[in-house]
Every structure is written in structure tokens, then in C-alpha cells.
Amino acid sequence: MSVGATLTKFLLEEQRKHPGSTGSFTALFSDLVVAAKIISREVNKAGLIDIIGAAGGKNIHGEEVQKLDELANSVIIKTMEHGGHLSGMASEEMESFVKIDGRYPKGGYLLVFDPLDGSSNIDVNVSIGTIFSVLRCQAGRELTEADFLRPGAQQAASGYILYGTSTMFVYTTGHGVHGFTLDPSVGEFLLSHEDIKIPEFGKIYSINEGNTKYWFPGTSKYIERLKSSDNDCCARYIGSLVSDFHRNLLKGGVFLYPGDKKSKNGKLRLLYEANPLAFIVEQAGGAASSGEGRILDIVPQGLHQKTPLIIGSRKNVDEAAAVWREV
């Protein structure tokens, strides 16, 4: 399809390739697009109205909640709950999942999301994003937590919305990765990056070196190997997962958030962050590992389970995981 096609048109064309499709999945994405536009509008007003700063509480992970965190979480729930395409939702910001109650019809999908990744960067105008994952479920059946606890390989779709110099919507349904950029003059996401492929190897590595003193030996050995290699590797770390991942997806490289002496399992959430991005990177030709194995093979034990994450170009990820196993 030609560059400049709207996201809705692109989805409809994909739908027509599956004659038995009901259109529910396409409609679900249409609701997500509305949520993305609303959040993008509010993010772009940050600093002009009172939506910057802490909300005055902590989430279930003990992290300070930002006002925009709460707003984005509320926007997604309110936009998605009435469409009849979902049976439930789970958010990084909420302790338990949300069932679609009797006010609205239930559908055959579940939505799992991080409403605003990188929110600690809001105050300094650094790119942030929304990460989402879609799972299939049996419509009409009573929903339990177990319905959400499925390996990432079973995702029906995943994606992220990046709020940066432009707003981008990047997603996969298991048939390649496609990126759409919001044209504010017409209010539509237009195809800008069709069939994204990550380079097999990249020179960029992204890791918080402020945690060096807490690293396990495998992490230290791998980073030192990068610094002393002849590949002219360079460090690029924003501290906003969506931003770091998006750059490496387009340019090649590896992002690492390993377990360390402070947090054995790292700090990234399997369901809300690692699984969605792992699905995307694999569809783009890359890889995602916990250091012990493939991210998408992990069977979750809880809604807020954490995991170490190595993600990016396949050769980089394979090398990093191999070095970890050596130590």
C-alpha cells in the first residue's frame, strides 16, 4: 500500500485478506486510535495546563504517579470499554484487571497496556509513549486473572504510540511491523513506515550505566566488550523505553535492562512492556531475551511480573545473552 494511506484504510485492506473476519479487531484498533489522539493532544499541552507533575500518590510498584499517567490510564479505559470488542483490560497502573461490566457488550479480546511509559520524563519534555498488547479470549465467559497470564507468543497484536517530535502509531498483528505518523492538519494517522525491518546488527547500545555498581558480572563483561570492540559502538540512552526501543528498531542496536543486585528480575513488566515490544521486534527480524531464554516463551505468573530484558538486533541480542551465560 502506498505511503500516506490512513491507518483505518490499511486495517480494512488487511481485514479483506481474511474473508471470515467479523471486523471486530479493526473496530478495536479504531477505538485505540481515538485514545492515542486524545493522549497526544494532552501531552502536547503539557506545560500550558496543570497536567505536569506528580499526582500525589504512588502506584502498586511504589513509583510516584504523574498526572498524565492517571489521565492516559483513564482515557484508554473510557475509550475502549464501550465498543463491545473487549471482555477486560489490565493496566500497569492498576493492581487488578478491569472487567467489562453489564453496561456494555463483551467481545473476544483483552487489552493489556502501559498507559504512559517514561512518565518521569514528562517534566523535561522528553518523548514518552503508550505500549499495548491484545489477547484473544472467549467472549461471554466469566473473566479471571488466568486469562491474562499467557505467553507473549499468544498475542494477537501489540504496538506502541510514541509522543515525540511527531506522534507515531507502530503495531504488528504477526504479519510485519508498520508505522503511522499523525498528521495534525487532517487528524489522521498516515502510513509512513511500511514493513519495518530492524538491521541484523547495530552499533547502538542502550543501558542505564548509572547502575554499574549493581550489575552482575555478565552485564559488566558484555558492556566492556562493546566498548573495546572494533565496531565503534556508541551509547544512547534516553530512559524512556518506547523512545530507546523505537530508535534502535529503526537504526539497529540493543537495549538492555538486566536484573542486578538491587532487582534480580529487573524492573520492566513482562505483560505491559517486554511482551508487546518483543512481539514487535521479532516481527521486524530482531530478538528479545531475558538472558535465559526467549521473552515470548515465558509463562507469566502474575499480572505485574517483572523480567530482565535484552531486545533489539538479532546478532546483538544473541551475543549479549551468550556473554551472560558464560559468566
LINFEN-V961959 format. One record per backbone hydrogen bond with DSSP energy under -1.0 kcal/mol. NH is the residue of the N-H (numbers start at 1). CO is the residue of the C=O. E is the energy in kcal/mol with one decimal. If there is no record, write none. Layout:
# LINFEN-V961959
nh=NH co=CO e=E
nh=NH co=CO e=E
This chain:
# LINFEN-V961959
nh=4 co=191 e=-1.9
nh=5 co=2 e=-1.6
nh=7 co=189 e=-2.1
nh=10 co=6 e=-2.4
nh=11 co=7 e=-2.5
nh=12 co=8 e=-2.3
nh=13 co=9 e=-2.2
nh=14 co=10 e=-2.0
nh=15 co=11 e=-2.6
nh=16 co=12 e=-1.8
nh=17 co=14 e=-1.0
nh=18 co=15 e=-1.9
nh=21 co=18 e=-2.5
nh=27 co=23 e=-2.2
nh=28 co=24 e=-2.3
nh=29 co=25 e=-2.0
nh=30 co=26 e=-1.8
nh=31 co=27 e=-1.8
nh=32 co=28 e=-1.9
nh=33 co=29 e=-2.3
nh=34 co=30 e=-1.5
nh=35 co=31 e=-2.1
nh=36 co=32 e=-2.5
nh=37 co=33 e=-2.2
nh=38 co=34 e=-2.2
nh=39 co=35 e=-2.6
nh=40 co=36 e=-2.6
nh=41 co=37 e=-2.2
nh=42 co=38 e=-2.1
nh=43 co=39 e=-2.9
nh=44 co=40 e=-2.2
nh=46 co=43 e=-1.3
nh=48 co=45 e=-2.8
nh=49 co=45 e=-1.2
nh=51 co=49 e=-2.4
nh=55 co=65 e=-3.5
nh=59 co=63 e=-2.6
nh=62 co=59 e=-2.1
nh=65 co=57 e=-2.6
nh=67 co=53 e=-2.7
nh=70 co=66 e=-1.7
nh=71 co=67 e=-2.2
nh=72 co=68 e=-2.7
nh=73 co=69 e=-2.4
nh=74 co=70 e=-2.3
nh=75 co=71 e=-2.6
nh=76 co=72 e=-2.2
nh=77 co=73 e=-2.0
nh=78 co=74 e=-2.6
nh=79 co=75 e=-2.2
nh=80 co=76 e=-2.0
nh=81 co=77 e=-2.1
nh=87 co=109 e=-2.7
nh=89 co=98 e=-2.3
nh=90 co=111 e=-2.2
nh=92 co=113 e=-1.9
nh=94 co=91 e=-1.6
nh=98 co=89 e=-3.7
nh=100 co=87 e=-2.1
nh=104 co=101 e=-1.6
nh=107 co=86 e=-1.1
nh=110 co=135 e=-2.9
nh=111 co=88 e=-1.9
nh=112 co=133 e=-2.8
nh=113 co=90 e=-2.4
nh=114 co=131 e=-2.5
nh=117 co=129 e=-3.2
nh=121 co=118 e=-2.4
nh=122 co=119 e=-1.6
nh=124 co=121 e=-1.1
nh=125 co=122 e=-1.9
nh=126 co=121 e=-1.7
nh=128 co=163 e=-1.4
nh=129 co=117 e=-1.9
nh=130 co=161 e=-2.2
nh=131 co=114 e=-2.0
nh=132 co=159 e=-2.8
nh=133 co=112 e=-2.5
nh=134 co=157 e=-3.1
nh=135 co=110 e=-2.3
nh=137 co=108 e=-2.3
nh=141 co=138 e=-1.4
nh=147 co=144 e=-1.4
nh=148 co=145 e=-1.8
nh=150 co=148 e=-1.8
nh=153 co=296 e=-1.9
nh=154 co=151 e=-2.2
nh=155 co=152 e=-1.9
nh=156 co=134 e=-3.0
nh=157 co=134 e=-1.4
nh=158 co=172 e=-2.0
nh=159 co=132 e=-2.2
nh=160 co=170 e=-2.5
nh=161 co=130 e=-2.7
nh=162 co=168 e=-2.4
nh=163 co=128 e=-3.0
nh=164 co=166 e=-1.9
nh=168 co=162 e=-2.2
nh=169 co=180 e=-3.2
nh=170 co=160 e=-2.8
nh=171 co=178 e=-2.1
nh=172 co=158 e=-2.4
nh=178 co=171 e=-2.2
nh=179 co=193 e=-3.2
nh=180 co=169 e=-2.4
nh=181 co=190 e=-2.7
nh=182 co=167 e=-3.1
nh=183 co=188 e=-3.1
nh=186 co=183 e=-1.3
nh=187 co=183 e=-2.0
nh=188 co=183 e=-1.1
nh=190 co=181 e=-2.7
nh=191 co=5 e=-3.4
nh=192 co=179 e=-2.4
nh=193 co=179 e=-2.4
nh=196 co=177 e=-2.9
nh=198 co=284 e=-2.0
nh=205 co=234 e=-2.3
nh=206 co=254 e=-2.5
nh=209 co=207 e=-1.2
nh=211 co=208 e=-1.7
nh=212 co=209 e=-1.4
nh=214 co=211 e=-2.3
nh=215 co=212 e=-1.4
nh=220 co=216 e=-1.7
nh=221 co=217 e=-2.6
nh=222 co=218 e=-2.0
nh=223 co=219 e=-2.4
nh=224 co=220 e=-2.2
nh=225 co=221 e=-1.9
nh=226 co=222 e=-2.1
nh=227 co=223 e=-2.2
nh=228 co=224 e=-1.6
nh=234 co=203 e=-2.5
nh=236 co=205 e=-2.1
nh=244 co=240 e=-2.6
nh=245 co=241 e=-3.0
nh=246 co=242 e=-2.7
nh=247 co=243 e=-2.2
nh=248 co=244 e=-1.9
nh=249 co=245 e=-2.6
nh=250 co=246 e=-1.7
nh=251 co=247 e=-2.5
nh=252 co=248 e=-2.7
nh=254 co=204 e=-2.4
nh=255 co=311 e=-3.0
nh=256 co=206 e=-3.0
nh=257 co=309 e=-2.9
nh=260 co=263 e=-2.1
nh=261 co=214 e=-2.8
nh=266 co=263 e=-2.2
nh=270 co=305 e=-2.7
nh=273 co=269 e=-1.9
nh=274 co=269 e=-2.4
nh=275 co=270 e=-3.1
nh=277 co=273 e=-1.7
nh=278 co=274 e=-2.4
nh=279 co=275 e=-2.3
nh=280 co=276 e=-1.7
nh=281 co=277 e=-2.8
nh=282 co=278 e=-2.2
nh=283 co=279 e=-1.8
nh=284 co=280 e=-1.3
nh=285 co=282 e=-1.4
nh=286 co=281 e=-3.5
nh=287 co=312 e=-2.4
nh=289 co=310 e=-3.0
nh=290 co=293 e=-2.7
nh=295 co=288 e=-1.9
nh=297 co=294 e=-1.3
nh=298 co=295 e=-1.8
nh=305 co=302 e=-1.3
nh=307 co=268 e=-2.3
nh=309 co=257 e=-1.7
nh=310 co=289 e=-2.6
nh=311 co=255 e=-2.5
nh=312 co=287 e=-2.3
nh=313 co=253 e=-3.0
nh=315 co=200 e=-2.1
nh=317 co=313 e=-2.6
nh=318 co=314 e=-2.7
nh=319 co=315 e=-2.1
nh=320 co=316 e=-2.5
nh=321 co=317 e=-2.6
nh=322 co=318 e=-2.0
nh=323 co=319 e=-2.3
nh=324 co=320 e=-2.2
nh=325 co=321 e=-1.8
nh=326 co=322 e=-1.1
nh=327 co=323 e=-1.1
